[in-house]
Amino acid sequence: MNKLIIITGMAGSGKTTLARFLNEKIENSVLLSLDQVKEANFDTIGVKDKEQKKDLNKISNSVFINLLEESMKRKDKNIIIEYPFSLKWKSTFQNFSEKYNYKVITINAIVHDFDENWNRILKRDLSDERHPAHELNSYNPLYKNEYEKVENQDYSKLKEENDTKKYQKINLGKIIEFHNENEQSLERILKKIEEY
């Protein structure tokens, strides 16, 4: 049976690293990242203010859902999706998996030391790996390389999201916890997926 692998968890928890690893290791897999969809849209038309960014994020969500359904219609064998998915996504994933007959695996990326994770988030946001538009309310793709990296995270908000386990509530199908400790952690997750 085909599999939908949902990777969720708060920022900095290792979701993207895990998703890329699984995409590389699992044959016939497709990786859909909502952040990649957003970044492509930022680089296509940009945003001039907070309201435009909000609207473009809604469009990105819609594009992501359409891509997921298209991938299921094509019967892609292993679909990996990655993002800090909150509970509002659960019914969509459940409906699609039932409609297209996919077994679901939910991987919750767990953060044990919030302050250590906080430092990882800040480091990532100031690195070249993070698209600048995530932290900006005005972004013109023509000047992509001229934007300075900014620290625009809210410690209290992220701490609350971690403490309330906001991104660990979908829990469809087989549920696996991912503790981003080392290379063996990635291999353990791969083995659990293959056994399911």
C-alpha positions, 0 to 999 in steps of 0.5 A: 500500500502507498504511504503518506509520511507526515513530518511535523514539529516546531521550527528547528526540530530537524524536520527538513533534515529528516525529510531530505534524508528519507526522500534520498533513502526511500525508493519512489518517494516524493517530497513536498515541503510547504516552505518550498512552495512559499519560497517559490511564490515569494520569488515569483511575485514577492510581497509589498506588505504584511497583508500581501504576505498573508494572502500569498501564504494562503495561496501557497497553502492551496497550491501545496494541497493541490500538489498533494492531491495530484501526487496521490491521484498519480499513485506516487508510492511514498509521499513525504510532506514536511512543515509545522503542521497544526491540527487544522491540517488533520482533516485534509490529510485524513480525507485524502489518505482515505480517498486515495487509499494511503497508509499514514505515518505521522512523525512528530519531531520532538524538542527536548531543550527549548533554549538549545533549539532557540539558538539553532533557530536563530543561527538558521535564520541568519544563515544562507539556508533560510529564505529571507522572505520568511522573516520579512513583510516586504520582499522583491525577488529582483533584490533577493541577494541584497536582503540582510538576514534578520532575527525576527522570532518571538521567543515567548510564542515559540516556547508556548508552541513547544510547551503546548505541543502545537505541532504534535496533534495530527497523529494519523496512522502510525505515530513515530517520535523523532529525536534529532540527536545524531545520524542513528536517529535518522536511520531508526526512523527509516527502519520504522517506516520500512517495517510499517 
